[in-house]
């Protein structure tokens, strides 16, 4: 078992997860800003046709937030792999 090879693969996976996490965070922020903007315009214009879809749009934040939490759990799991591998018994 080559620990250096395992560490490099874990580091690569963490790097890819970090990039995906940033993309999801940007998407979530865009959904949030768009929803707030549309809700504000709808409230200012007293137009329910704008306000109600804005609330629905804000509800779509559930999936990006769920994705961020899953990526963070995956990162924690990946960070523990090298520690677990070092305590495994050697092959005979």
trRosetta pair geometry for C-beta under 8 A, 3 or more apart (Angstrom, degrees):
i j d omega theta_ij theta_ji phi_ij phi_ji
1 6 7.2 12 174 -34 93 130
1 85 6.6 -160 160 -176 139 109
1 88 7.2 47 17 76 170 132
1 91 7.3 140 -18 -18 94 109
2 5 4.0 54 100 11 115 114
2 6 6.7 164 94 -13 62 83
3 6 5.5 -54 -148 37 37 113
3 7 6.2 39 153 -21 69 105
3 82 6.8 84 -163 -147 94 93
3 85 6.4 158 -114 116 85 126
3 86 6.7 49 -116 -84 134 82
4 7 5.7 -53 -147 36 31 112
4 8 6.4 30 154 -19 64 105
5 8 5.9 -53 -147 35 31 109
5 9 6.5 29 154 -16 63 106
6 9 5.9 -58 -150 38 30 108
6 10 6.3 29 153 -18 66 108
6 81 6.8 -142 171 132 113 112
6 82 6.1 148 118 -98 114 79
6 85 5.6 -17 144 23 170 178
7 10 5.7 -56 -145 38 31 111
7 11 6.2 32 155 -20 65 107
7 82 5.5 48 -89 -98 82 134
8 11 5.6 -52 -145 37 31 113
8 12 6.4 35 153 -21 63 104
9 12 5.6 -51 -148 35 32 113
9 13 6.4 31 153 -17 64 105
10 13 5.7 -55 -148 38 32 110
10 14 6.3 33 153 -19 65 106
10 78 5.2 158 -152 174 91 96
10 79 7.3 129 173 -91 125 35
10 81 5.5 -167 -97 63 133 127
10 82 6.1 -106 13 -40 164 102
11 14 5.7 -53 -145 37 31 112
11 15 6.3 35 153 -22 64 105
12 15 5.7 -53 -149 34 30 113
12 16 6.5 27 154 -15 64 106
13 16 5.8 -55 -147 39 32 109
13 17 6.2 33 154 -19 66 107
13 78 5.4 -147 99 -136 126 150
14 17 5.6 -54 -145 38 31 112
14 18 6.3 37 154 -25 64 104
14 75 5.9 85 -126 -135 85 90
14 78 5.7 -172 -68 108 88 141
14 79 7.1 73 -91 -68 131 83
15 18 5.7 -51 -149 31 30 114
15 19 6.7 30 152 -17 62 103
16 19 5.8 -52 -151 34 34 112
16 20 6.5 31 152 -15 65 107
17 20 5.6 -56 -147 41 34 110
17 21 6.1 40 152 -26 66 106
17 71 5.2 160 -170 -165 100 99
17 74 6.0 -159 -122 97 144 118
17 75 5.4 -176 115 -75 151 95
17 78 7.4 179 -5 14 151 152
18 21 5.5 -51 -147 33 30 116
18 22 6.6 33 153 -20 62 101
18 75 7.7 83 -64 -101 74 133
19 22 5.9 -51 -152 32 32 111
19 23 6.7 32 150 -18 63 105
20 23 5.6 -53 -150 35 35 113
20 24 6.4 31 154 -16 67 106
20 71 6.1 -164 97 -114 109 142
21 24 5.9 -56 -147 39 31 108
21 25 6.2 33 153 -21 65 107
21 68 6.1 88 -144 -130 84 76
21 71 4.8 -176 -82 121 97 153
21 72 7.4 91 -115 -59 134 74
22 25 5.6 -54 -145 36 31 112
22 26 6.4 31 155 -19 65 104
23 26 5.9 -55 -150 35 30 110
23 27 6.4 29 152 -17 64 106
24 27 5.5 -53 -147 38 34 113
24 28 6.2 35 154 -20 66 105
24 64 5.1 166 -178 -155 91 89
24 67 5.0 -140 -141 102 150 124
24 68 5.4 -171 112 -68 132 83
24 71 7.2 170 27 -7 149 146
25 28 5.7 -53 -146 37 31 111
25 29 6.3 32 154 -19 64 106
25 64 7.7 145 -85 169 26 118
25 68 6.5 84 -71 -100 79 128
26 29 5.7 -53 -146 37 31 111
26 30 6.4 33 153 -21 64 105
27 30 5.7 -54 -149 35 31 112
27 31 6.5 31 153 -18 65 104
27 64 5.5 -163 95 -108 105 138
28 31 5.7 -52 -148 36 33 111
28 32 6.3 34 153 -20 64 107
28 61 5.8 81 -149 -140 90 87
28 64 3.8 -172 -75 119 101 148
28 65 6.4 106 -123 -57 142 69
28 68 7.2 -33 -26 -35 152 131
29 32 5.6 -54 -147 37 32 113
29 33 6.2 28 157 -16 67 107
30 33 6.0 -54 -142 39 29 107
30 34 6.1 27 159 -16 64 111
31 34 5.9 -59 -144 42 26 110
31 35 6.1 27 158 -20 63 111
31 57 6.4 -164 -169 165 86 89
31 58 7.4 141 147 -109 95 38
31 60 5.7 -123 -160 89 141 107
31 61 5.6 174 106 -80 132 80
31 64 6.8 173 20 3 142 144
32 35 5.9 -59 -147 37 26 110
32 36 6.3 22 158 -15 64 108
32 58 7.1 64 -118 -122 56 79
32 61 6.3 57 -71 -92 85 132
33 36 5.9 -56 -145 39 29 108
33 37 6.1 30 156 -20 64 109
34 37 5.7 -55 -144 37 28 112
34 38 6.3 22 160 -13 65 108
34 57 6.4 -99 106 159 101 144
35 38 6.0 -58 -144 40 27 105
35 39 6.1 25 158 -17 64 110
35 54 5.0 125 -161 -170 66 77
35 55 7.6 107 -166 -83 110 18
35 57 4.2 -170 -96 101 98 110
35 58 4.1 133 178 -65 156 80
35 61 7.8 -76 -4 -39 155 112
36 39 5.8 -57 -143 40 28 110
36 40 6.1 31 156 -22 64 108
36 54 7.6 131 -67 -175 12 121
36 58 7.8 87 -53 -85 62 114
37 40 5.8 -56 -149 35 27 111
37 41 6.4 23 155 -14 64 106
38 41 5.8 -53 -145 39 32 109
38 42 6.1 34 154 -19 65 109
38 50 5.7 -147 176 -180 85 93
38 51 7.9 173 134 -97 81 31
38 53 6.8 -66 145 93 143 94
38 54 3.9 -172 98 -92 104 111
38 57 6.7 66 50 32 142 152
39 42 5.6 -56 -143 40 30 113
39 43 6.2 28 157 -18 65 106
39 50 7.5 170 -101 135 28 88
39 51 5.7 69 -136 -134 65 66
39 54 3.7 -177 -62 131 78 151
39 55 6.8 93 -97 -55 118 66
39 58 7.5 11 -42 -35 136 126
40 43 5.9 -54 -144 38 28 107
40 44 6.1 27 156 -19 63 109
41 44 5.7 -56 -144 38 29 112
41 45 6.1 11 161 -2 66 112
41 47 7.9 -25 128 46 76 118
41 50 5.8 -88 97 161 93 151
42 45 6.1 -64 -138 49 25 97
42 46 8.0 97 163 -83 54 3
42 47 5.0 -106 -146 71 69 84
42 48 7.2 82 -177 -108 114 14
42 49 7.4 -155 -129 72 111 48
42 50 3.0 -163 -91 98 103 103
42 51 3.5 -178 132 -57 138 69
42 52 7.8 -158 -173 5 158 51
42 54 5.8 -149 8 -4 141 135
43 46 7.2 22 -172 -79 32 44
43 51 5.9 93 -59 -96 67 119
45 50 6.6 59 59 28 123 145
47 50 4.6 54 97 14 110 107
47 51 6.6 158 90 -13 58 91
48 51 5.4 -60 -134 43 39 108
48 52 5.6 36 171 -20 76 108
49 52 6.9 -38 -124 33 19 105
49 53 7.3 13 167 -4 49 110
50 53 6.6 -67 -155 42 29 102
50 54 6.3 30 154 -24 65 112
51 54 5.6 -60 -153 33 31 115
51 55 6.7 30 154 -19 66 102
52 55 5.8 -52 -153 32 34 110
52 56 6.7 33 150 -16 65 104
53 56 5.3 -53 -148 39 40 114
53 57 6.1 47 150 -25 69 102
54 57 5.4 -49 -147 34 33 116
54 58 6.6 37 151 -20 63 101
55 58 5.7 -49 -152 33 34 113
55 59 6.8 42 146 -24 61 101
56 59 5.4 -50 -157 28 37 118
56 60 7.3 47 145 -28 62 94
57 60 5.7 -43 -164 16 39 116
58 61 6.0 -24 -178 -6 50 115
59 62 6.4 -8 171 -15 59 109
60 63 6.6 -35 -178 22 64 104
60 64 7.9 53 137 -2 74 99
61 64 5.9 -59 -156 45 53 105
61 65 5.8 48 152 -19 81 112
62 65 6.2 -70 -152 42 24 107
62 66 6.1 24 156 -20 65 112
63 66 5.6 -52 -140 37 31 112
63 67 6.3 34 157 -21 64 106
64 67 5.5 -55 -147 36 33 114
64 68 6.4 37 154 -22 66 102
65 68 5.7 -49 -148 32 34 113
65 69 6.6 33 154 -17 64 104
66 69 5.9 -55 -151 37 31 110
66 70 6.5 32 152 -19 65 106
67 70 5.7 -54 -147 35 32 111
67 71 6.4 33 154 -19 65 105
68 71 5.8 -55 -149 36 31 111
68 72 6.4 29 154 -18 65 106
69 72 5.7 -54 -148 36 32 111
69 73 6.5 34 152 -19 65 103
70 73 5.7 -53 -150 35 33 111
70 74 6.3 35 151 -19 65 105
71 74 5.5 -53 -148 37 33 114
71 75 6.4 37 152 -23 65 103
72 75 5.5 -48 -147 32 34 114
72 76 6.7 36 153 -19 63 101
73 76 5.8 -53 -153 34 33 111
73 77 6.5 34 150 -18 65 106
74 77 5.6 -55 -150 37 33 113
74 78 6.2 31 154 -18 67 106
75 78 5.7 -55 -145 38 31 110
75 79 6.3 32 155 -22 65 106
76 79 5.8 -56 -148 34 30 112
76 80 6.7 25 155 -17 63 106
77 80 6.1 -63 -156 34 31 107
77 81 7.2 49 148 -43 63 93
78 81 5.7 -31 -158 -2 40 119
79 82 7.7 -49 -176 23 38 97
80 83 5.5 -62 -162 43 56 113
80 84 6.0 53 145 -23 83 106
81 84 5.8 -61 -147 38 31 109
81 85 6.1 31 158 -22 68 108
82 85 5.6 -54 -142 35 33 113
82 86 6.5 36 159 -25 65 103
83 86 6.1 -52 -153 28 30 111
83 87 7.3 14 156 -7 60 106
84 87 6.4 -70 -160 40 34 101
84 88 7.1 50 147 -42 66 95
85 88 5.7 -37 -157 3 40 118
